[in-house]
């Protein structure tokens, strides 16, 4: 629709609705911090899982990750109804959550090596 009047193809912000999920997926694949996070979390958790849960856990993790990124993309791209950029409570809660995950990974690795 955009540019049709002038017989031109839009690019940039006019086409953001196209391939949004694909761009996010590719960006996340090449994000080295996300890669290190997932690899370290998987190695710790998969070592302690036996039986059928070994095969179910990756499916569960994929579904919860997809739901998290869907929620996050909705909150970040929706109108100013949910302004999470300036919300200090959300920033602090997520900081505490990530610190606990880091503490868990650290203590688990100390337990395995000593």
N, C-alpha and C positions, 0 to 999 in steps of 0.2 A: 504494500500500500504506500509506504513511504517512498518518494521518488518516482512514483508511477507517472505523475503529471509531466515530468521532465525526461522520462524514459531512461532513468539511471537506476543502478542497483545500490541500495544503501549498505553501509558498512559501519563498524564501530558500535556506538551505543544504540543505533537504530535496530541492530540485529541481535541484541543481547538475549532476547527470548529464544533464539535459535541455538541449539546445541549447548544449553546452559549446563545440563547434567554432565555431558561429555567433557566440557572444558574443566569442570570441577573435579571430575574423576582423574583426568590426566594431570591436573595441577597437584592433586593429592598424591598420586603415584610418584611424581618426581620431587615431592617435598621430603627432604632427607630427615627432617625432625620427625615427621609422621612415620616414616619407614623405620627409624631407630626405635621409636616408641612401640610400634606394633610388634617388631621382631623381639624386643626385650620382653614385652608382656607375654607374647606367645610362648617364648622359650621357658619362662618361669611357670606359667600356668599349665602348659601341656606336659611338663615333666611330672606334675602331680595328679594328672587325670588318667584313669585306667578304664578299660572296658568300653562299653558303648558310648560313654560320655566323651571319649577321645574323638569320636566321629561326629557327635552332636554339637560339641562346643564350637567348632568353626562356623557351623551354620547359625547357631545362636549369636555368635559374635558378629557375623555379617549382617544379620537382621537388625540387631541393636545399633550397630554402627550406621547402617542405612537410615534407620529412624532418627538417630541423632543428627545426621547431616541434613536430612529433610527438614527437621524442626529448626535447626540452626539457619539453614538457607531461607526458610520462611520468615524467621524473626529478623534476619539481617536485611532482607529485601522488601519486607512489607512496609506499609506507611509508617508514619511516626507514632502510631498507636503503641508499639513496643519499642522504646528507645533503649536498647540494651548497651549501647556504647557509653552512655553517661551514667548508667545505673551502678552505683558503687557497691550495693549489696550483692548483685550478681557477680561482679568482678571479684569481690572478696570470697564468696562461696566457691566459685570456680578455682580461685587460687588455693584455698584450703583443700579442696578435693584433689587437685593436682599434687599438692605437697604430700597428702596422705598416700597417693599412689606411688610417688617417688620414695617415700619412707618405706612402704611395703616392699618395693623392688629392692631397695637397699638392704633392709633387714633380712629379706629372703636370700639375697646373694651372700650376705655375711654368714647366715646359718648354713648354707651349702658349702662354703669354703672353709669354715672353721669348726 
